[in-house]
Amino acid sequence: MNARQNEVCLLYSESDKAIASLLEDALNYYSINVWKAQNISIGSKIINQTTEMLDKAKFVIVLWSNNSVKSALLKNLASEAKKNNKILIPVLIENIRIPGEFLDIQPAYLVNWDGDHENEQIVKLWRLIQDKVLKYRSKKVGFNQFIAIFGLVLTGLSVIIAITTPEVRCFFKLQCSENTSSEKTIKSSEVTSQSPVETDLPNPIKSTPTPQPIIENPLPNKTSAPTVPDKNNPSIQQETVSQQSVEVEGFIFKLKSCKRLNENVKCDVLITNTLKDRELRLYGNYTSKRSKFLDLEGITYPADSVEIDAIKNNYYVSTQLIQNANVRLSVSFIEIPLQVKKIQVLNIQAEGFDSPKSLKDIQFRDIVLSK
């Protein structure tokens, strides 16, 4: 999930409700939860609720139109969000001039937008929110680490203070005071100066040892034979890590690797057709048909392109697979934050199987990105 609940607040005029709903659907498509400030011009109860949500939100999206620029309440809420250091994102839905107070912020341009989730401005908006959330969480983790280290330092200081007391240092033989050492010397001298006490106890009887019988030619000690490891024992054999593979309707998809190169990630999959010769289509990023991966934070990253048989395309590639022949598929992702070290789910969409519903999801899980 790119943004947690209540992190994104959407301000708009009541007359722009339709476009606001489309924008909410588009952001939800990218796993961004949006709270819409509905009917903000009606009643104080709604206004109070909107103000409360603005306090909790980290991102405030404002839809600017001919109607919204005339709303004093909407402008006041946007101004308050800016003063409180919220991340303000203006969105133009009509060709109008944004109020002067907000001219210093580059707006997203969604004039005549039809609700397409793949719109360039929508993708940029999603990436902006995603990057800001990652930076915020990194700062939060860093602060928590600072608190933990500070606690350890305080604990260490407490230990140092404790061992500096004379009693503790003497106990650990680090250093004893002169009084303590002199007292020990006096006591030891008194003990040694005393003469031993004479007793009338008789001398102990000296007993002669009983001779032990001599055993001639004793048997040698039995020694246990060294244990020979059983090579056939599976517990002794070194385990090998098998590559992930998925079989769907006679196609075998075997994940070879997912490698990172700076901010780009490339996943290679070996595909084998075990049945008759047939065509297979692999999707990159084509409308609602797309390959993607999900990281450990729940953030979804769509594929940028797919490549097979030296043919590369952003949308999809098709190939004729010969029976029992292997082909290599490469799925590329761009602008992946360096914080992403592991893929939770890699989902590749493919089409061309022998079934009524031909679109299939090929999934691999828990993939560590290699370099």
N, C-alpha and C positions, 0 to 999 in steps of 0.2 A: 504494500500500500504506500503510495507516494506521500500522502498527507493524512495525518490522523484526524479523527472526528473533531469538528469545530475549529480546525486550523485554517480553513478557507471560508470566507464570508462573501456573499455575492449581493451587492447593492444595485438596485435597478428601479425604474419607475413602473408603476402598475400597468401602464399601457405597453410596456416592453416585456410583459410576462412570457409571451410565446418564445421570444429569442432567448430569454433567461433560462427557460426550460430546456431548450436545445443545447445551450452551453453547459448546463448541469449534466445532461446526458453525455455530452462529449467528454467532460472531465471525469465522470464516473466510469466511462469506458477505459480511461487510463488509471483507474483505481484511486481517484481523488474524490474524497468526500466533501461535499459542498453544502453549506447552510445558506439558504436563500432568505434574505430579509423581505418576506412577503408583506405586501400592503403597508409599507412603512409610513404611508401618508394617512393612515386611518387609525385613530385612537391611540391613547397614551400607553396602553398595555403593550401593544405591539412595539411601540417606540422603546419602551424600557427593555423589552426582550432583545431588540436589535442592539441596543447599547451594551447589554450584557454580553451578547455574542461577539461584538466588536472587541470588547476587552479580552476575550479569550482567544480570538483569532490571531494568527500570525500573518495571514495574507488577506487582503481586501481587494476584491475585483469590483470595479465600478463600470456599469454599462452607461455610456454617454450617448444620448440621443436628443432630439429636439424637445422631448418632454422632460427628460431628466435634468437638462441644464436649467430648466425653469423651476425645478423643485428646490426650494431653499433648504428643506429638511435633508434631502439627499446630499446636497453640497456641504451642509454642516457636518453630517456624519462622515463624509469622505475627508473633510478638513480635520476632524477630530482624530481619525485614524492616522492621518499623516503626522499630526503633532505627537501622537503616541508611538511614533517610530514603527508603525505597522508597514509591511511590505505592500505598497499600494500599486495595483495593476489596472490602469485605465484601459477600457476596451471601447473602441469606436464602432457603433452599429449603424450610425448615420453620418453623413458628411456634414458635420457641424464643428464649430470651434469650441474646444474644451475650455472651461473656466480658467482664467489666468493663473490661479494658484497652483494648477496642476500641469502647466505647460512644460515644466522641467522634467516630466516623466514621459518616456517614450511609450505611446499606447500600442495596443494590438489592434489590427485593422480587420474588422469582421463585417464590413458593409456588404450587404447583399449575400451574406453567408447563408447557405442552405442547410446547415447542420451536419455537413460532412466531417466525420471524425478524423479524416486524413488531411484536412486542411493544414497548410503550412503554418498559419498563425496559431492554430490549436496545438500543433506539435511543439511549437516554440513556447507556448504558454505552459504546456505540460512539463517541458524540460526546465523552464525557469523555476517552477514550483518544486520540482524534484531536486534540483541542485541546491536551492535554498534550504530545503528540509534536511538534506544530508549534511550541509555545513552546520546547521543548528544542532543536529544530533551529535556531530563530532565535538562541538564546543561543550555540549552538556556532558558527554563522556569524559572529556578532558577535565572539566571542573570536578566531577566525581572522583577521578583519579587523584587530583590535587588534594581533595579532602582526605582520601585514604592515606596518602603519603604523609600529610600533616599529622594525622592521628598516630602513625607509626613513629614519627619524630618525637611527639610528645611522650609516647610510651618509652622510647629510648632515653629521653632526658630524665624521666622518673626513675629508671633503673640506675642511671649514673648518679643521681642525687642519693639514692638509697645506699649504694656501696661506698659513698664517701663518708658515712658516719663511722666513728672509730670502732664501735662494737662489730659492725658488719665486716669492716676491713680486717680486723683482727681474727674474726671467725674464719674468713677465707684466707688467712695467713698472708694478706697483702701488706699490712703494717699494724703493729701493736704499739700502744703508748708506753712511755717509760715506766709509769706506775704499774701497769699490768705486767710488763716483763720482769720488773724488779720483784714484784710479789711472787711470781712463779719461781724466780731464782732463790728467794729466801725459803720458800716451802720445800724446794728440792734439796737445799743444803741441810735443812733440819732433818729431813728423812734420811739422808746419807750419813749424818753424824751419829745417829742412834746406833748402839751396838746391837748385834743380833741377840735374841732371847735364847738362852740355853734351855734345853729340855732334857728330861730323863728318859726319853724314848729309846728303847734298845735299837741296836743296829739291825737293819733289815737282813733277813736270811738270804744268803746268796744261793740261788738255785742253779744247778748245773743243767745245761741244755740237754734235752733228750736227743740222742743221735738219730738222724733221719736215715731210713733204709736207702741204700743205693740201688737204683734200678739200672741194670745193664741193658745196653742197646735199647734205649727208649724209642718209642715210635715217633717219627717226625710229626711236628704239628701240621694239622690239616689246614691248608690255605684255600680259601674260596677262589674259584676260577673267576677271572675277570668277566664282567658282563659284556656281552657283545650286542651292540644296538641292533635292533631288528630294522633292516632297511625297508621292510614291507609295512612297518607300523606307520599309519597315516599321521599319528600325533607327533612323530619325530620328523617327518618330512616337512620341508619348508613350504608354507602356503604360497600359492601364486594368486595374484589378484586378476580375476577374469574381467574382461571388458564387458560393458553393458551391451546387451543386444535385445531387440524386440522383433518378433515375427508377427506379421499381419497378412493373412490371405496369401501366403506363399512368398512374400517379400521379407527378407531378413535385413534389419537395420542394425548395424554394429557401430557403436560410438568408438571412434579411434582417439580423439583428443579434443580439448577445448583450450586454445592457447590465447594469451593476451599479448598484444603488441602496442605498448603505450595505452591509449584510450580505446583501442579496437580489440574485439574478441572474434576469433574464428574457430568454429566447431566443424570437425571433419567426421563424416559418417560413411561407412562402407555399406553399399546396398547390393544384395544378391537376390536375383529372381530365380526361385526354385521351380517355377511352373513354365508354361509355354511362353513364347515371345510375346511381349505386350508393352504398352506405353504407360509411362508414369510421369506425373506432373508434381513438382515440388514448389511450394510457395515461399516467397520472401516476404513482401509487404504489398498485398494486392487487396484493396478495399477491406472487406471483413475476413478475407482468407489471408492468414499471415502466420509465419513462424515467429517465435518469441522465446524469451526465457525470463524466469522469475528468480530474483536473488533472495538472500536470507532475510532481508528487510521487507519482503513482500512487494518490491518494486518490479514492474514489468518493463522489459526492454524489447521492442519489436525489432525484427531482423531488418537489416539495410539491404541485403542482396543475397542471392543464392547462385551457386555455380556448379555445373556438372558437365562433363565432357567438353571442358574448355569453353563452355557457353555460360556467360554471367549476365544476370538480369536482376533489377530491383524488384520486379513483380513476381515472376515465376519462370521456371525452365521446364521443358518437357523433353523426354528422351525415350527411345525404344530400347527396352532391356531384353537382351538375349537370355535364354534359359541357362541357368547355372554360371552366368558371367557376372563379374563384379564391376561396379562403377563407384566412383568416389563423389560424394556430395559435400560441398563446403557452404556453410551458412555464416554470414558475416554480420557483426554488430558494431556500430560506431558510437563514439562519445559515451563510453561506459566509464563511470567514475572509478578512480583508482582504489576506492575503498571496497569495491566489489571483488572479493577473493574467491567466492564459491557460488555456483549456480544451484539453486534449489530444484528447479524443474526446467528442463529444456524441452520445448514443444515444437515439433516440426509438422506442418500440415502438408499432407500429400493427397493426390487425387488420381483416380484411374484404376481403382481396385474393382474386382468382379463382385459387386454387390449393389443393391438399389441405392443406398446412401454411400456414394463413392468417396466423400471427403473424410479423411481419417487423421487423428492426432497421434503422432509418434512421440512418445515421452521418455526422457532419460532423467534420472534424479541424482542429486548430491554429487555434483561434478566440481572438482577443484580445478581452478584455472591454472594452467602451467605457463611457463615463459618460454 
